[in-house]
Amino acid sequence: MAGSDPEKLIIKADKLVKLSLTRWSADWRSATSLYEQAALGFRLAKKYEKAKQAFEKASKGQEMLASPWDAAKHMESAAALAKELSNWREVADFYRRASELYNECGRSQPASDALAKGARVLEDAEPNEAVRLYIDACVFLEDDGKEQMTFDLYRAVMSLYIKLEKYTDAATFLLRWGLAADKCNATHSQYKAYLSAIIVYLYANEVNEAQKCYNDCCQIDAFLTSDQCRCSSKLLSAYTMGDVEEIKHVAQSSTISHLDHMVIRLARKLPTGDVSALKANATGEEELDEDDLT
């Protein structure tokens, strides 16, 4: 039927919003309906580029009609089509725009969800951009006092950092996760995040950073009596003694087995460096202490 031809619908809609000597105001309501029909028609015909463009126009129309929620929905549809076209830049841009529109509605969770959707799409193709989207998704929820809803996002960021071999960033973000868990009284998740950060530092052969991290975490009284604290202490003591077998033994403990699978995988590979040097340093320091008569 001619009236349902998406090409003709687009032409008709464009005319309705184009000002001329005979048209002094745009008819966004009628045009938006036509853009929406055209977008669905193009998508059904698998003409994804044209469908994407039609959804963009439909989103603009809903904005002009002061309906940011519907505008956001159309931007998400455009983003999904950009994914089909492997246009990763547009995937990020469209999901970000959708997030902004949801935020205009005062809805932090959909705003966060839109960014997370984009991040999941981009994990393989553009992992660094995916990390940025995940982090921004966290911020929306944290700013709204919804830290308990960020845990999956933190887990995703940590996993991506590990895949990218950005271990310091992974450990730093785990500590941030611990802070978020503390704010919503999720102490078990908090302590698991701390132990995970220590393991990541050790895997990166940053033993001093792992020790500093442990010392900082021990400033929290409740952490001192936790299984995660005891496990961290045993692990660091084994490193200090240069005891490879003990390191491997602790890495197999049930406390570590209850961490995220990415962290477990790192723990099972410990130690990654030469721990005998650490034992030599520790022995040397003890000898110096004994000889210090001042």
N, C-alpha and C positions, 0 to 999 in steps of 0.2 A: 504494500500500500504506500502511495507516494507520501502521505502525511507522516509515516513512521520512518522514512528514509533519514538516517542520522545526518547525512551530509546536508540535506535540505533543512533539517531542524536547526543545525548550527548556523546556516546562512540566515535563516529567519530570526534566530535569537540574536545574532550579531547586529542585525538591522534594528532590533528593538532597543538596543542600548547605545546605538550610534546617534549622536545628536546631529541635526541638520536644520536647514531653513524651515522645514515643515515639522520637525520633531524637536521640541525644546527641552524635553525631559525624557530620561531613560525609563523604560518599563522593565525594571529588574525582576519583578514578580513573574511576569509572563516569560521573560527570557530565561530565567533560572530554571523554570519548569522544563523548557525546551532543551536547555543544556543537559539537564538530568536525564531526560529521555534519550538524547543523543549519546550520552556517555554509556548508558546501559545497552543501547543498540550496537555501538562500536565494540563494546566489551564482548557481547554475545557473538559478534562476527569475528572475534579475536583480532581486531584491529587495535592493538594495545596502545600504540602511539597516539592515535586519534582519540581513543577512549580516555587516555591520561589527560590530554589537553582539554577535553570536554569536562572532565571532573574538576580540573583547575578552574575553568570558567564557572562551573556550577558552584564551586566553593566561594569564588569571588562574589557571585550573585547572592549567596546566603549571607555573606558579610554585609553587602549593601542593604540587605533586608533586616539587618541587626539580629542575625541568628548565628552566632559564632559556633554553637554546638553542631548544627547541621553543616556549617562550613568546615569544621574540623573533620567530620565524618567523610566528607568528600575529599579532603586532603589525604586522609588515610587510604581512600580508594585509589587516589592518584599515586600514592607511594607504593601500593601493592602492584600497580601496573608498571611502575618504574623498576620494581624488582624483576618482573617478567622480562623487561627489556635490558636487564643488567646495567641499568643506569644508576650506579651506586651513589653518585653525588646527589642526584635528585631524590633518591630514597631517603638520604639523611635530611635534605632540605625540607622535603614534604612532611616527614614525621615531626621535624622540629616546628614547622608551621602549625601542624595539627595540635601539637602540644601547647603552643602559644595561644591558640584559639580556645582550647579547653580551659586553659588558665584564665582567660578572659571571663569564662563562665564561673570562675571561682572554684573549679574542680581540680584539686591537686592530684588525685589518684588517676583520673583519665589522662591528665597532662603527663604524669610520670609514665603511665602505661604506654602512651604513644611513643615516647622516647625509647622505652625498653623494647618495643616491637621493632623499631628501626635498628636498634643495637643488635638484636638477635639475627636480623637479616644480614647485617654487615660483619658479623663475627669472623667469617672466613675471608671475605673479599677485602674488607677494610677494617681490620681489627683495632687499629688505633682510634679510628672514628667511633667504632663501637664502644670502646672504653669511655670516650668523652660523652657519648649519649647515655650510657649507663650511669655515669657519675652525675650528670645533670638530672637524670631521673631520680637519683637518690636525694638530690638537693630539694626538689619539689616536695617530697614527702617529709624530709627533715624540717624544712621551713614551716610545715604544717603540723609539726609535732607527731608525725606518724612513723617514728623510727622503727617500730615493730614490723612495718611493712617493707622495710628496705633490705631485709636479710638476703633474699634471693638475688637482689641486685648487687649487693656486696660480694656474694659468692661468685656471681658471673664476672665481676671486675677482677677479683682475685685470680680466677681461673684463666682469664685472658692474659693477665700480666705474667702468669707462670708460663703459659704457652709462648708468649713473646720473650721469655727468659729475662723479664724485667723483675728480678727477684726483690730488689730493694723497694720498688714500687708496690709489689704484692704485699710485702711485710708491712709497709706503711699503711696500706689500705686495710689490712687485717686489724691493725691497731685502731684505725678509725671505726671499723666495724665493732670492735670491742667497746668503744665510747658510745656508739649508738645503742648497743645492747644494754649498757649501763643505764642510759637515760630511760629505758623502758623496763628496767629491773629484770632483764633476761640474763641473770648472772651466769647460768651454765653456758650460754652462747658466748658471753663475754670472755669467760676463762678459756673456752675452746679457741677463740680468736687469738688470745694471747699466746697460747701454746703453739698454735699454727704459725704465728709470726716468728717465734723463736726457731721453729723447725725450718722455715723458709730461709732465715738468716744463716742457719747452719749449713743448709744445702748449698747456699751461695758461698760457703766457706768464709762467712763474715762472723767468726766466732766472737770477736769483741763486741760487735753490734748485738749479737744474740744475748751475751751476758748483760749488756747495758739494758736491753729490752726486759730481761728477766728482773734485773734490779729495780727498774721502774715499776714493773707490774707488782712487785712485792711491797710497794708502798700502799697497796690496797690490802687492808688487813684480812678481809674475807678470802682473798686469793691465796693467802698463805696456808690455809687449811684445805685447799681444793686438791683433787686428784691431778688436775692439770699443772698445778704448782709443783707437786711432788715429782711428777714425770719430767718437768722442765729441769728441776734440780738434779735428778739422776742423770739426765742426758748431758747437762753441762759438766757435771762432775766426771763423767766418763770421758768427756773431751779433755778436761784438765789433766786427767791421769793418762791420756793417750791410750785408753782401753777400747780397742776396736770391737772386741767381742761384746763388751757391755753396751756399747753404743747400739750395736745391732740388736741386742737383747731388748733394750728399752724401746727401740723403734718398733718392735713386734708387740708391745704391750697393748692391753685392751683400751687403755685411755687414748692412745693414738689411733687405734682402730675405729674409734667413734668420731674421728675428725672427717672433714671433707675428703673425698676420694683423691683429689689432686694433691692435697697435703700428705695423705697417706702414701701416695706414690713416691713423693720426695723423701719422706721419712725412711721408707724401705731401702733407699739407695744410700743412706748415711753410713759411714762418713764419706764425703766426696774429696776431701783433701788429706794431706799427710798430718795425722794427729800426733805422730811421734815427736814432732817439733814442739808441740804444745806441752808435752810431758817434760821435755828437756828444759823448756823455759820455766815451768813450774818448779822443777828440781833445782834449777839454778837460783831461783828466787828464795827457796827454802835455805839453801846453803849460805846465801848472803845474809839472811836473817840471823842464822846461827853465829856467823862471824862478826855481826854488828855488835860491838861492845860499847858503843857510845850511848 
